[in-house]
Amino acid sequence: MPSLHQPSTPMADPASADLAVVGAGAAGLYAALCAAREGARVLLVSATPLAQTASYWAQGGLAAALAADDSPERHLADTELAGRDLVRHSAAEILVREAPGCVADLQSLGVRFDADRFGRLALGLEGGHSIRRIVHAGGSATGRRLVRQLSALAAAEELITVFEGARARALWTELGSSGGQGAGEHGADRQGTGENSLPAGNACEDRCRGLVCEDGRIVSARAVILATGGAAALWARTTNPPGSQGIGLLLAHATGARLADLELLQFHPTAAIGVPGREGFLITEAIRGEGATLHDLRTGERFVEELAPRDEVSRAIQARLRETGAEAIGLDMRAIDPAHFPNVVAALREAGLDPARELVPVAPAAHYAMGGIVVDLNARSSVPGLYAVGEVSCTGLHGANRLASNSLSECFVFARRAVAAALSEPPASSPTAAETRALAAISASPPATPEIRAALWRDAGIERTGEGLERLLSAPHPLARLIARCALARTESRGAHLRLDYPERDPALDLRHAVVGGEDGVSWEHWE
Ligand SMILES: Cc1cc2nc3c(=O)[nH]c(=O)nc-3n(C[C@H](O)[C@H](O)[C@H](O)COP(=O)(O)OP(=O)(O)OC[C@H]3O[C@@H](n4cnc5c(N)ncnc54)[C@H](O)[C@@H]3O)c2cc1C
């Protein structure tokens, strides 16, 4: 990644499209395909090879109420229970109602989900779900199958142009009457406040018209959809690929878009630890769904309900590790048929560990960002023309603790909505010469150094204190500082956010989202 004060890059002639989509994970690929299906021209900007998206790594699957004895209402109840009184009801309701339709659409696009011999979808069970509702492909190879199929379709689609290996460096905003800085400078604090303010109220007068890549290419479009994934790789111990460092959040923040709930980072309970070459390798919850158990490695004791929601399981493991001084607990999957989870078993065996004979050492690792760019129910951010879908967005539907496998479903449900809304934005226009010069002068976001990642793990890890978070406020990385701001403001423990100095939940913060806009503090919002 270029340094913060890199010299300007030469500008190429702007490319124009109906939609610019940044990121080629599940959310970005599906958004591009949905737009092309509507006859729109799409420019898809993808920084990394496909194998480096979190989507490719997904092992569990998509949650959708498809079983005969399941219902959207039941899926909604499980989502709200896991989310710890912070789930935005309207967004969760959309998810549970529209997820089954997205599964059907993916099947029509050629994604082959696992089925029984009668052709009925085989549904898995994961933590926090009261019933089997996880649709998967190739056992634990769901993400790989999805991403391969969707990227093959995108590559073959004439209406989609892919800028492969291109990284968005900044968003291009057209100056509005507010006199904002545009072209990547911090605009005024546009955060809405108040009891019922909509999360993406159009307080911003500037409009997003495109983006500039690190190689100098400019893209102009009716709208930009950010699908750049999450931020969990900012933490030293993570299940995520290295690219998941929240760059999209910084791109959006620089245009004045509002971000929320950055303190709510889910720690997955079972990432491999001390397994050579596989540090942080995620071992899907679906394996516990099939009966694998968790044990204290010294006493053999089972000490936690394996299928409780993730925050509960991670917290119990962390407490046990602190009490015993151990590095890991043991996952016993010896009774599980290896054929059901072929890629997990193969990865562990390659690393010299045979899960059919021995316990797998595991511990929690940073996994999923519940917070992100504040969006409305059609994935619009607070900056007109700028949309966000997938893990980079904050629809509010995951509350303080995402229910397993709701994130892939969210990628598809809200990508479809984003496209429908974005295609009605005004047509693209080209940047003026002055705007082109301004775009050329914008610096790239600074990379996260190993020191910053270690600081986040230490000061904003599973257990946090005011003292550690204060220290993080002066970290040399803008996103680390924003995370610290939100985490300091949330003076309570809720879901994934555990403050040792505020161990109780504060009912006054029920359904209150921590929103950051400009350089100032945090505002609390209730989203309808
Ligand atoms: C190991 C693992 C297992 C998981 N299992 C499941 C599961 O079973 N079920 C489930 O629901 N969820 C699961 N999750 C979470 C889920 O996979 C993610 O939330 C989801 O895939 C995110 O998709 P996305 O499209 O938003 O982002 P990603 O898939 O991360 O894609 C982001 C893309 O943006 C690109 N990008 C980033 N910055 C830029 C830039 N500046 N310019 C251009 N491109 C950029 C990246 O290169 C990448 O292509 C898992 C996550 C991990 C890490």
The ligand as a Gaussian input file, in Angstrom:
#p B3LYP/6-31G(d) Opt

LIG

0 1
 C      -13.216000     -17.613000       7.907000
 C      -14.566000     -16.968000       7.793000
 C      -15.702000     -17.747000       7.759000
 C      -16.968000     -17.162000       7.658000
 N      -18.071000     -17.958000       7.575000
 C      -19.283000     -17.375000       7.386000
 C      -20.440000     -18.176000       7.173000
 O      -20.374000     -19.379000       7.120000
 N      -21.628000     -17.545000       7.008000
 C      -21.759000     -16.196000       7.031000
 O      -22.865000     -15.678000       6.881000
 N      -20.671000     -15.422000       7.210000
 C      -19.444000     -15.974000       7.376000
 N      -18.352000     -15.179000       7.557000
 C      -18.526000     -13.738000       7.402000
 C      -18.759000     -13.448000       5.927000
 O      -17.933000     -14.302000       5.161000
 C      -18.455000     -12.020000       5.593000
 O      -19.155000     -11.149000       6.436000
 C      -18.866000     -11.739000       4.158000
 O      -18.325000     -12.704000       3.299000
 C      -18.409000     -10.374000       3.761000
 O      -18.616000     -10.236000       2.392000
 P      -18.325000      -8.871000       1.686000
 O      -18.681000      -9.065000       0.255000
 O      -18.966000      -7.784000       2.448000
 O      -16.744000      -8.647000       1.859000
 P      -15.488000      -9.537000       1.417000
 O      -15.889000     -10.904000       1.045000
 O      -14.443000      -9.369000       2.452000
 O      -14.986000      -8.822000       0.110000
 C      -14.440000      -7.524000       0.166000
 C      -13.742000      -7.212000      -1.125000
 O      -13.375000      -5.832000      -1.153000
 C      -12.082000      -5.710000      -1.685000
 N      -11.538000      -4.420000      -1.276000
 C      -11.275000      -3.971000      -0.018000
 N      -10.803000      -2.707000      -0.063000
 C      -10.793000      -2.345000      -1.370000
 C      -10.418000      -1.157000      -2.064000
 N       -9.971000      -0.067000      -1.429000
 N      -10.520000      -1.131000      -3.408000
 C      -10.976000      -2.220000      -4.085000
 N      -11.357000      -3.365000      -3.481000
 C      -11.266000      -3.419000      -2.137000
 C      -11.371000      -6.926000      -1.153000
 O      -10.230000      -7.205000      -1.894000
 C      -12.462000      -7.966000      -1.362000
 O      -12.477000      -8.376000      -2.698000
 C      -17.071000     -15.757000       7.635000
 C      -15.934000     -14.959000       7.668000
 C      -14.678000     -15.559000       7.739000
 C      -13.463000     -14.688000       7.772000

